[in-house]
């Protein structure tokens, strides 16, 4: 009796893939494991997605996201070890070079969107905040925006890991520390509004981070967390490998509205609103990665979807997501607000 071999399937084909040729000279970096879910403590997981560092090519490891069988939270396991942070966040990482890499028109448009976002968040406070903290403040866009709203610079705080940026902001009069949330020095119960825009997905322990921030909030204070949303169309279209929101291997924890709300409640905060923002860069990187690495590569066509080069397409995807968000559709970037009880 002849045993018929099973037909090749998509999962097997992906499992047998080799790293892209562009990564052949990149190092294999050290990793560490995350044993349990940071949202519910569950230990049973299933594979969710896998891929390589398609954006920066800093290493040739293949990385895997797993999903908690109990609550649905998704995280990178294993993830890069702390000793490799200087590799996966090289000096040319886009967050460090925002002012020089982003087109002037795109920067102006981004500033307008930032202003709308801040006004929307502040409305939930029902009063003008007296103190403000931006976690991962980068070059200080939101610090300057709050100063423009009349808040004294001594009451505007920031946390950032680039000492050069910190020195510049301190010289400008802002209270900025070169520190992580875990070792920052912020007085408890003093912050009216804290923002953390696309930071929580980068940290090893989002549960510990949120708990620490909750202690800093004044009674009635609000924490605004913006992060990729797994429950979105582009994530479903590019689910198993190429979704831009994976940002492999720099995004370590990925949320849905339900799992993020549960994380915030675990810290004693009460979610009060969820808004959906534009996920334009996620769309563009998704298409870029698919064109560049799936099957026969199309590098020239893929380059058209580089969000740092294609201002026209960047504007088109931004308008597309703005329209979808206005219609109540979940986009791939969610902004959740949570209040510390009075």
C-alpha positions, 0 to 999 in steps of 0.5 A, a space after each residue: 500500500 502506497 502512502 500518499 504524502 500530504 500536499 504542501 501547505 502554506 504553513 509548511 512553505 513559510 516554515 521552510 523559508 530562508 532569511 531574505 538575501 539582504 539579511 545574509 550579513 546581519 548578525 544572529 542576536 541573543 534572545 530571552 523568553 517571556 514565560 507568561 502573558 502579562 495581561 492574564 498570566 496564562 501560559 498556554 500559547 499558539 503561534 500567531 505570526 512570524 517574520 524578519 526585520 524587514 524594515 531595517 535588517 538589523 539581524 537575521 533571526 526569524 521572530 515569532 509572535 505567540 497568542 495567549 490561549 486564555 485572553 488573546 494577548 499577543 507578544 514576541 517570544 522569544 524577544 531580543 535580549 536587553 544587550 541587543 537594544 543598540 542593534 535593533 535600534 540603530 542610530 538611524 532609527 526613524 524616531 531619532 531622525 524624525 525632523 530630518 527624515 520626514 518631508 516638511 509637508 508631512 511634518 506640517 500635516 502631522 503637527 495638525 493631526 497632533 493638535 487635533 489629537 491633544 484637543 480631543 484628549 484634553 476634552 476628557 479631562 473636563 479642565 485644562 491640565 496643570 501638569 503633563 507627562 509625555 513618555 517617549 517624548 522624542 524630539 518634544 513635539 507634544 511638549 511644545 504643543 502643550 507649552 503652546 496651550 499655555 502650560 508652564 514648561 516647569 510643569 511639562 515633563 518628558 521621558 526619553 532614552 536619547 541623551 542628546 534629545 534630552 539635553 536639548 529639551 532641558 536647555 529649552 526649559 522642559 523637565 525631561 529625564 533620560 530614563 525609562 518608566 521603571 527608573 524615572 523620578 516622578 512624584 506620585 499623584 501629581 500628573 493630570 495628563 500622561 501620554 504614551 504614543 506608540 511606546 507600550 508595544 516596545 517595552 518588556 513589561 507593559 503591566 509594570 509600566 502601566 502600574 507605575 504610571 497609574 501611581 503618578 496620576 493625580 486623582 481624576 488624571 488621565 493616561 492616553 495610550 496609543 498603540 497598534 490594533 490587531 483588530 484591523 483590516 490591514 492586519 487581517 490582510 497581511 496577518 501571518 508575516 508582513 503586517 507593518 504593525 508587527 515592526 519586527 523585532 521592535 514591537 514586543 506586545 500587541 493588543 486589541 481593544 479588549 486586552 489593552 482595556 484589561 491591562 489598564 483595569 489591572 492597574 486600577 485605571 478605568 478606560 473611558 474612551 477608545 478612538 481610532 487614529 490613522 495607521 497609514 505607515 502600517 498600511 504602507 509598510 505592509 504593502 512594501 514588505 509584501 512586494 519586496 519579500 513575497 515570491 518574486 521580489 519587486 524592489 522598485 515597486 516596493 520602494 513606492 510604498 516607503 512612507 518616508 519617500 512617498 508623500 502622495 501615497 502617505 497622504 492617500 493612506 492617511 485620508 483613507 484611514 481618517 475617513 474609515 475612523 470617522 465612519 466608526 471603523 477600527 483602524 490599525 492604530 487605537 488611542 485608549 484613554 483611562 482615568 484614575 478614580 477620584 
